[in-house]
């Protein structure tokens, strides 16, 4: 199963090309929110905003739906889909918080029409808008599994196309969490960073000058990719070998101390191909202290005696909630298509369990594999295996 095109918009760029330039330069996109209207109480918190608001604007749909249409149209165009092929595609959309800005009344700046106020507040408006604007008549589904949403949407599309039910699929994920009410909820839950440390595996030290990671940095993102069987003449970005998911059945907020289902989820993805070809693992790595403690040891158990560098991307892009997993996949796939993988931001702390970080760009050859993990609030884990073509 092939990814044949990707498009991304996030804090490090409004196109995939811009994002890859930032990754090559090890440039981060997180900046303090400053005095943005309505967000003054979070002025000192680093977050990831789109470099421009233009892709969010529109009258008929909510801001998240507008962004989804933007990246979806670009991805379908890059894939070379004809109108007939687009009509028959299946669509899977993903978001953790959907059009939360419209629901909370915070996105009046996008020139809304009152007639659409009810549809603007629906999560599924994201999928519906893409279907309407691109003319997709295949079925659309909306997935909202917390921070695993994007990977789960990709997995469902992978199964539909792989089984022969769908001729091709468009997968879209978007989240716009920079809304005062939502940020207050995250802060009250203890999930937002309280010290500004962009270092997701830092557990601190005995010295008070060595702070520990304290939470995540919210970020906007929209991403789309096209998924097809091997078709002559189509672009080939990378291959999806496998998808699997499981649940911790433990807690609404916390990952259990043994890592819950993370190890089994990653182990299954590793076993989907030649383990010796795995050259990197992209963890969820939100930046919460709970995640910093329990995710790396679980990854180490999954890899058994194999040593594979970790490649967390959230220090650069921020945490885009339900869009983060698909964003990472799209960025990794685009890099793999060019024969490389990026290095992490300088000076990040490696996990205490001994797993290394990817400190320098990696060369990628045909058949090399990358594993991507996502973990959603409520204990839902998902993983995919990508292979270079």
Secondary structure, 3 states (H helix, E strand, C coil): CEEEEEEEEECCECCHHHHHHHHHCCCCCEEECCCCCCCHHHCCCEEECCCCCHHHCCCCCCHHHHHHHHHHHHHHHHHCCCHHHHHHCEEEEECCCCCHHHHCCCCHHHCCCHHHHHHHCCCCHHHHHHHHHHCCCCCEEEECCHHHHHHHHHHHHHHHHHCCCCCEEEEEEEECCCCHHHHHHHHHHCCECCCCCCCCCCECCCCCCCCECCCECEECEEEEEEEECCCCCCCCCEEEEEEEEEECCCCCCCCCCCCCCHHHHHHHHHCCCCHHHEEEEECCCCCCHHHHHHHHHHHHHHHCCCCCCECCCHHHHCECHHHHHHHHHHHHHHHHHCCEECCCCCCCCCCCCCCCECCCCEECCCCCEEEEEEEECCCEEEEEEEECC
